[in-house]
């Protein structure tokens, strides 16, 4: 090497300086990840995705490119046709081009190809080795292995789509690696919650309000236990957290007196208040078992997600598992929420909203006017069909369709996978002019109840109804603990079970409960015939209140005269109420500062 000098002392000095400069450079270029470890990480990534691909094909009845929910929305014929088209496109265009891009990137002669693959590579590295820096030598080496793995994954997916008969390899005990496994970094337990939430949203299991509610579980764990490393979260921590949750007041995040206190301080203040007897002499309401179980379930799912994605040691058992007891079923679950007593049903449906009120602002005061807004229609839908509150409130006009001349309400994206169903519009609602006031002459994309302005964490329309409904029932004497809108489902289920000779598959179809009878009955009849049975069944439900004074006597099959103007008035009033609420909230916030 030329040190650019003839002086021996100067040459020695420059050689030493060069060595000092090269040491960190050579150290930075050293690889700590060998090929076998990189292959193992990428092979695990390939296997997980290949398994998910095959499981989806099995779960959807043969669809390779759509989920079960997507297939149900499109229908059997359209989903099969689209899936076949996607398979052809994948085989002829997508996979060959992607493999050509991978080959160009691995050759090093096409830098742009590497950039095209970077999103896939970065996601894969975050999944299988988040502790390895992307720009490190290990990161570059692992990225090239991932590119090769991506080509392998495409080949295996293509084989799965073709129904490959590749035999299952004979099992052999895994050889012990002489190399010590790299310990997982001690990252804070809850640091990956945003990724977990994103995953739950992407797979359709969480809606926006579900994610918001689940975030309270994270906050409560942080407040009561702290954000220790995942490897340090033990079963004792879960047990302590559960015991503390039962001591948290139900309104801990709403009461003004606790606004500037930590959760532990709130617990202590609540305990002291109970010890002194409190202003009312009653003990403060604490979190219920169902709420505690919900928080535990969220963190149990989070731990399982960490485990699945390699963010906790493989041998670590889920510390949140085993605390949640099975929910009671059948007759043991009947008293968790009560059905509406008949006298309370009569009280509700003879109250001012249904018999005549003073005006739109004074619905609890008896008067001469009946307004056919959401506050009028939604309770009737609940008692006559047993549909859930959000299933009714969140519908759009286009969800009303006609099957063999029968008006039905299509319920989709509901609480459970069994909930989607088509509900015939009960005859009582048809007589009241529901279609004339809410369907005819309207844009299919328009909300069925636009006066229910979305609000709350999930921006649900039902949130605009539920608070008012509780207030209204309290003011009109139709309120009782453990009886709410959901209780209408119990009334309808009881009505159906007591109908002589009723096919229970039809009852399950109406309420949205899964059962083998329900599935077989759907297949047994043509859709129009099946719907006529459901319509006749719903029309047999008698709520025991005379409602003939609510019948509509205008022209049928057309929009009711003045219906559009009435809806606009309902919306305008709702918007003013929302504005007033926002103004009051802003003033209260300013006063607290």
Secondary structure, 3 states (H helix, E strand, C coil): CCCCCCCHHHHHHHHHHHHHHHHHHHHHCCCCCCHHHHHHHHHHHHHHHHHHHHHHHHHCCCCCCCCHHHHHHHCHHHHHHHHHHHHHHHHHHHHHHHHHHHHHHHHCCCHHHHHHHHHHHHHHHHHHCCCCCCCCHHHHHHHHHHHHHHHHHHHHHHHHHCCCCCCCCCCCCCCCCCCCCCCCCCCECCCCHHHHHHHHHHCCCCCHHHHHHHHHHHHHHHHHCCCCEHHHCCHHHHHHHHHHHCCCECCCCCCHHHCCCCHHHHHHHHHHHHHHCCCCCCCCCECCHHHHHHHHHHHHHHHHHHHHCCCCCCCCCCCCCCCCCCCCCHHHHCCCCCCCCHHHHHHHHCCHHHHCEEECCEEEEECCECCCCHHHHHHHHHHHHCCCHHHHHCCEHHHEEEECCEEEEEECCCCCCCCCEEEECCHHHHHCCHHHHHCCCCCCCCECCCCCCCECCCCECHHHHHHHHHHHHHHHCCCECCECCCHHHHHHHHHHHCCCCCCHHHHHHHHCCCCHHHHHHHHHCCHHHHHHHHHHHHHCCCCCCCCHHHCCCCCCCCCCCCHHHHHHHHHHHHHHHHHHHHHHHHHHHHHHC
